Amino acid sequence: MHVLSKYKLIILLAIISLTITGCWEKENDQPTNLAEGECRIVKSDQGDGVLSTLEYNSDGYLVKERAVYKSATGNSIYLHLYSYDADNKLVKYDVYVDDEPIEYTVYEYINGVVSLLKKYTYSDIGLKEEIQSFKYSTDNKVIEQIMGDYKSVYTYDENENIVLTETYFISTGKLMHRTRYEDYDDKPNYHSALKGIFLDPIYSSRNNHRKESNESVYEDGSVNKGFEGYYTYEYNGNGYPSKVTLTDDTGTRRFYNISYTYQCN
């Protein structure tokens, strides 16, 4: 759920990978204050030893994710903590691994939207800082993201789904990478069931794409085709994806198979 590099999709899904059996009953504890038909992700199972549980505050905002990574040599516990101000705006995000602090991110706002984030990673020589800034459209969609020497530009369709991201070298203005997102369903994006946190723009689409393709662009203008993946979904009774499977273009290589448990109203 934290903001990651350009190949964030698989990484993020691995971290928040959430075994769906449908929705919990309304009377269960948390989260509360769900609108009619609204859901929150409360558990996940990546199927390869990564299990996550998520907790929300009384207003339905995500405050904690505990992810257990199981291996033959033992388990590692990843703890993701989200802190909000009095207006329920996210102000800080902390990550711990086996009780040791790994990184934290702080957020700055202009006109109610995140304008700047500063991520700090612990190392042997102190804190490493990474700064990202964001530019928005008139309807508060991120259209530009600056990360160090790079700038990413986002293009949306009429349904508020991202269809293209292009990343440029700031110094030269040359295109270095593009990703296309195609064949969207008409169901709610499962990231929308994670209320409160600030997700990278590629996870902000209204619906769920079924195809993703990447290209790298070299100095001479030549293009190299990269990863091409196809997503299939199963849905719960409220229309949210309960299972996400990613395969290659032949359909024979499976990259992951993640299932989600929700609490719904």
N, C-alpha and C positions, 0 to 999 in steps of 0.2 A: 504494500500500500504506500510505501514511500516512493518518492520521485526518483526514477532511475535513468539510465542511459537510453540511447535510441533503440536498443533491443530489449525494451522494458517489458513487453507484453508477456513473454513466457516467464520472465523472472517474477513479475508481479503476481501472475496467476499462481506460480509455485508458492509464493509467500502467503497469499491470502487463500490458497486452494482450500475450498470449503466443501457426506454421504446423505443425499437428500432422500427423505421419505415423504416430503410434502411440507405442510405448515403445522406449526404447533397450535394448540388451542388458544383462544383469546385470553383465557384466564391465567396463563403462565406469566411469570414475573416480568421479564424484561425482553425486549424494550416495550415501553408503553407509549401512549399517544400516537398510535399509528392511524393514519387515515384509512378510510374504507378501501380495501383492495391492496393496501400497501404492505410491503414485506421488508424484513431485515435478515441479512445473513447471520446465523448464529453458530454454525459449525461448517467444517469442510474436511474433505478427505481426498488427498491427491492420489491415493492408491498405491503409493510406493514408500510408505512410511512417514508421510508428513500429514499430521492431523492438527487442525486449528479450532479454537473456540473463541468467540467474540462476545464482548459485553458492552452494553449501552447504558447511558444515564437515563433518568426518568423522562427526559425530553426526546429520547430516541437517538441521541448522538453517540457514535462509536467512541468508547473511552479506552478499551483494552482488547488486544488480541494476544492469545497465548498459542504459539505454534510449537509442536513437538516434532523434532526431526529424529526418527529412529534409525539406528544402524547396528551392524554386528558388534561394534565396539562400545555401544552405549547411546544414550539419548542426549540431544542438545535442546535446550529450551530457549526459544526466541520470544521476547516480550516486547510488544509494541504499545506504547502509551500515548494517548491523545489528550491534550489539555485545552480548555476553552475559556474565553472570557465570559463576563456576565451576559453578553448578547449571543452566546453560543457560537462565536467565531473562533476557529481553530487558531491557537497562538503558539503551540509547541508540540512537537512530535519526538518521542524518545524511543531508542531501540537498545535493548539489553540482550546479551547472549550469556546464558548460565550466570545471571546476576551481574555480569560485567557490562558497564556502559560501552556501547559501540559507536553510536552517533546520535545527534539530535538536530532538529530543524526548527527554526523560528520563522514566523510569517508576519509580513507587513501588508497593510491594506490601504487602498485609496478608493473612495466611493463604494465601500462595502465588498470589494473584490480583492483577491490577493495580487498585489503588484510586485512583490519581491519575496523571495525565500532565501534564507541563508542556512546551508547545511554544514554541520561541523562533525568531522570524523576523528575519533581518537586514534593516536598513533604514538610510537615510541619517542617521537620528537615534538609532540604536542598536538594541537588541534589543526586539522586541515580544513580550510574553508572553501565552500563552493557556493556561488551566488547565481540565482536564476531570476530573471525579470520577465514580466508578461504584459502584452498589449491586447486589449479587448475590442470587440466590435460593439456597436451600439446596443446590441441585445445581450451583452456580457458573455460572449463566446471568446475564448482565447484564440487569437489569430496569429500571434507571434510570440515566440519564446526564445530568449537569449540565454545561452549557457556557455560562458567563457568565450572561446573564439568562434562559436557557432551560433547560427540563428535558424530556428525552425519556423516554418510558415504553414498554417493549417487552413484547409479548404473544406467547407461544409456543403451538404446538399440541402434541399428545401425541407427535409425532415429533421434537420439539426444533427445529422450524422456526418462524421468526418470521412471524407472520401479520398483525401490526399494530404500527405505531409511531405514537405520538401526542406532539406537542411542545406544551408549555405555556409561557406567560409565568409566570415564578416570582413576580413582584410581584403579579399579579392572580389567578393560578391558572386563567386562561382558556385554552382550547384554541386554538391558532393553526394547526396543520397536522397532517394524518394521512396515512399511507401504508399501503396494504393489499398484502400479498403472497399470491398465490393459486396454486392448481393446481400443486403441487410434484410433481416426478418422484420416483423411488425410487433415484436414483443419488447418489454422493458429491458434495458441493459442491466445486467446483474450488478454492475458497479453502482447503480442508483440505489441499491439496497444497503449501501454503506454510508449512512447519513453523517454529514459533518466534516469528514476528512477532505483534504485537498488532493485530488488525483491529477496525475499528468493529463494534459488535454486529450491524448489519444483514448482515454477511458471515459470521456465525457459525452460520447454519442448517445442519442436517445434509444437506439436499438442495437442489435448484435449483428456484426458482419460475419459472413460465411466464407469469405475469401480475403487473403492478405498476401501481397506480393511486394518484394523489395528489389531495388536497383541501386547500384553504386555507379557514380559518374566520375570518370577520370579527367586528369588535366587536359588531355587531348580531345575531350568530348566523347570518347567511347563509353559505352554503357555495358556493365556487367550485371546480368540477371542474378539475383540472390535468392533468398528464401521465398518459397511460395507455399502457403499453407491453407488448408481447408478445415473449417469448423462445422461441427454438427452439434445440435442442441436437443436436449429433452427439457420439458417445461413442467412446472408445478401448476396447481389449479388456478393460481393468480397470474399465470403467464410468464413468470420469471424462470430463467434457465436453471434447471436442477442438475444438469449434467452437461459438461462441455468436453468435447473430444477434438483434438487437433491432429490431423494427418497431413502427409505430403501430397503432391499432386497426383501420385499414383494410387493413393489410398491404402498403401501397404505398410508404410512406416508411421507408427503412432508416436507422437511426441509427448502427449499427456492425455489423461482422462480424469477429469476433476468433477467431483460431485459436491453439492451444496445443500445444507439444511437451513430452512428459513423459519422465522416466526412471522405470521401474517395476521392481518385483521380481516 
